[in-house]
Amino acid sequence: VSSSPRAARPSLPHAGERARVASRSSGGATGVAARALAAVVVACTLGGRPVTAGAATPQSAAAPATPRSDAAAAAAQADAEIAFFAARVDRDPADFLTPTRLGNLLIRQARRTGEAESYARAEQALRVALDRNAGHVPAMAALVTVHLARHRFPVALAAARAAVEADGADPEARGVLGDALLETGDLAAAEAEYARVLDAVPSLFAYSRMANLLHARGDTPGAIAAFGKALERGEADGAPAEDRSWCLVQMGRLSFARGDWGAAEGHFNAALELVPGNRAATDHVAELRAAQARFDESVSLYESLVAAVPRPEWSQALGDVLVAAGRPEAARPWHDKALQAYLAAARAGDAHYFHHLAGFYADVAKDGTEAVKWARRDLALRRTVATLDALAWALHAAGEFAEAAATMDEALARPAGAAPDAHVLYHASLIYFKVGAAARAKDCLQRAAIANPKFRDFHVHR
Amino acid sequence: MRILNSLAVRACAAFAGFVGVGGLVASAADHRDAPNLIGDPQADLLDAFAFVNAANGRVVLAVTCCPFIVPGTTQSFAGPEVLYQFKIDNTGDNVEDVVVQVQFTKPAIGTPTVPAQQITVVGPAPVKGKKGRLTDKLLKQSAGVNVITGNVNTTLTNTAGDVRVFAGITDDPFFVDFIQVLRTIGVQGGTPPVPATRQPVDFFNGLNCETIVVEVPAASLKSADSNTIRVWATTSRSTSTKRSSKSDDKGGKSFVQVERDGLPVINTALIRADNGARKDEFNRQGPATDIELFKADAVAELVKINNDAAYSETLIDTLLLPDVLVLDVTSAAGFPNGRRPEDDIIDAVLNAASKGAVTTDGVQTNDKPFLTDFPFFAAAHAPTETITPRN
């Protein structure tokens, strides 16, 4: 009936190059996974052509805001699709395809709006699909996506394993298993799954996951290059513009995190050229503008985003920018709105915003006790550098410096903590200073400055 | 027995939908997202049609794409990044001799009035100097080449009045009790059998899709020596990365073919759906090498259905490959003479593939009557329409 094109196999570098890069870059990974990751790295660093999104001057930024009519039309379209398929679920009690599609539409809606309710409805639809056909892998994979989004990581991992057991050759099942492993901090196992996906479907889908893995390992330049490779494959394979634009946003995001604002701007511009109004790109351009102290532009962009889509993290970002611009009174309503939405989601049983709550209480509300509470709840779901850093920073806010230092020790001792984000290192330096470990604090501060010379400028809590 | 198992798996995955990435915000510290595997509805070909309009003797070429459009959607999903082509072989070598190219301008997103999106149709035009190659360049709009430009959802006619064009959202013309087919053949292991009391349900009842229809004089497609033409449709994507936000840029000059479709279900069902790379190889080729490169794949899939290698091989050789619609331009008969919208393809395929073991899915007609004149495909379902619950 209908089929979708998949990617063609890219040419890989010769074995010697792969082995050499593997030993340097894959952090001890072995076997097929190491070879695959090495191939990604080599393809990015040696064989891949330069990414075309060059540095741009600040003045050259494309207008990123989504016209209201576009946003309204897109929202209306999404609502109409969801209503249509929701009404069809009961048309045929044997039909497992319609609730699967409904579930995926609701996931897309949830990602767009940040509304936990949409994830709940997606899960409900997908469970109907699986009640009707327990072995339907697309529904199983989509349900894993819901679990991951709701930060039910152990559940997601089990569900992903079940999907792979149902069809071990399904790249989507392998991909979401890799995602679940990555989120739970098992980078080696995630790499193995992504390697299988890369072998089966060496496409934007596979390379972008490898890029996430490289970033989780602290290899930001490698991750940027891998996203470039994903983009290159997407171009060659005719991948949808939205997916290619997404890769450019990631490249810009990671460039920003390294302090390379010119490259970031170039990537965001390219993303917006490809998909005008791309909200993720708009979000990051707004962050960049605030970092550049161009607060009015940043505020305007965030206002356009929250007007289009009520994502609470964008409300918080708008509030953060207003604070940075010296307008705390204007920021308060946005912070209040964000907090209320975070808490509402948590009360509804959704873990998605635990991490945001920890950060909000630590940095905005300055309530260390609450920050620690939410950070611990987040950490209970997965033990990663990000969650350990969040707890350490919350403990610092609560004045529990010794435990903060111990927690940060654990974060930096993890395999992925060897080259952490500059902000983690910055947190570490302040925590170690509080416990009298001045040398270590200084070392962390120096490493933070190397990782991102502009790490003390404005950035959004993500 | 597995009948059309690959078809089922493939179509299930496609229908499952894609989460996509629009609006995602990946967060470095918190949670990562990445695009899902499936998701190119714009270039996703559904069905190709080729038949003779009995009223005037002209040949009608049609292709559907962009599946699962819900009633009320007026915004086109087709866009300037994709080049849609009809390819016609009139010498029997399964290499295109004549092509018709269709391109869309950017959809009129968010416009509440009649969409301003336009199409440009170029051809039929002979493929000069491209014999044996995939057509990956835009035809030159030179003197003598038919060019029609106008709004979507409107029947357009050339000056001579012998070429008609329509592109827009219509009812999805495919009719099948898809769930019944899947359940009957035991796809997706462990599913319960279909109750004997089940009434057929047209799975595509109430759904719309994008449809491109071109009606041209038969003489513009056929050769002087033969009345038989072979037809297939392709989609190609521009290799250009950037798309201007300020103009109706039609993308780059070069394209990469991402899908092709001739006979119903061949691409979907008989070229291994569980092997994405193999599927891509098929999609990027023309039909001239189908027998050489893909016969073994197709026979292997058919044998799973009918357990008869000799029969399967014969079926492949006589009907199923190369993946083209073979049309006698002097006959208004339907499948296997080309394909008309009303032809019950699933019954024909089930019957042939299963060696007569399964003769029907129970759905014999479309949910909306097809039109008797151009553009032949039924109007799109409207949101206020009452959709018949059965067949």
Interface residues (C-beta under 8 A of the other chain):
Chain A: V1 S2 S3 S4 P5 R6 A7 A8 R9 T52 A62 A63 P67 S69 D70 A71 A72 A73 A74 Q77 A80 E81 F84 F85 R88 R91 D92 A94 D95 F96 L97 T100 R101 N104 L105 I107 R108 R111 R112 R132 N133 A134 G135 H136 V137 P138 A139 A142 T145 L148 A149 H151 A169 P171 E172 G175 D179 L182 E183 A200 V201 S203 L204 F205 S208 R209 N212 H215 A216 L231 E235 A236 D237 G238 A239 P240 A241 E242 D243 R244 S245 W246 V249 Q250 R253 L254 A257 A270 L272 E273 L274 V275 P276 N278 R279 A280 D283 V309 R311 E313 H352 H355 H356 A386 D389 A390 D421 H423 V424 R462
Chain B: L7 R10 A11 C12 A13 A14 F15 A16 G17 F18 V19 G20 V21 G22 G23 L24 V25 A26 S27 A28 A29 D30 H31 R32 D33 A34 P35 N36 L37 I38 G39 D40 P41 Q42 A43 D44 L45 L46 D47 P67 F68 V70 P71 G72 T73 Q75 E81 I109 G110 T111 F174 V176 F178 I179 Q180 R183 Q188 G189 G190 T191 V194 R198 V201 F203 G206 S236 R237 S238 T239 T241 K242 R243 S244 S245 V256 V258 E259 V265 N267 T268 A273 D274 G276 A277 K279 D280 E281 N283 R284 P383 P389
